[in-house]
């Protein structure tokens, strides 16, 4: 995912302040390369972040937890 796309995701989710401090760092890590845009939007909607003092490592840690939970919720309850 390109840096501009990441900035747009932050801004569309109401985190324009985070866009300036995290978009570049998230882009550099490559964590969101190939990720589903809808999943990232769901993550940004589900979590509440203060615009100051968010550390990139903590932010991405919470994203990984969200992805894990999201993937487990997509599994069928009764495998065939």
Phi, psi and omega in degrees: 000137181283157182301319181297323178294320178295317178300318179297320178299316178298314183294319179293332180272000179089015180245053180299326178295324177288332180303316182290330183262335185246334187304312181296317182293319177295319178298317181295326180290332181077010182298325183267007175294123179080001179282153178286127181300322180296323179293319179294317178298319178297320178299312181295329177284326185282327183261155177241122182242140170283142185286343178246139174086013177277123180269137184303317180299317177295317180301312181289330175298313178294326176296316180297321176297315179300315180298317179301311180295317181299317179294321180292328179286342179275346181289144178292146181289326181237094181298145180278000000 
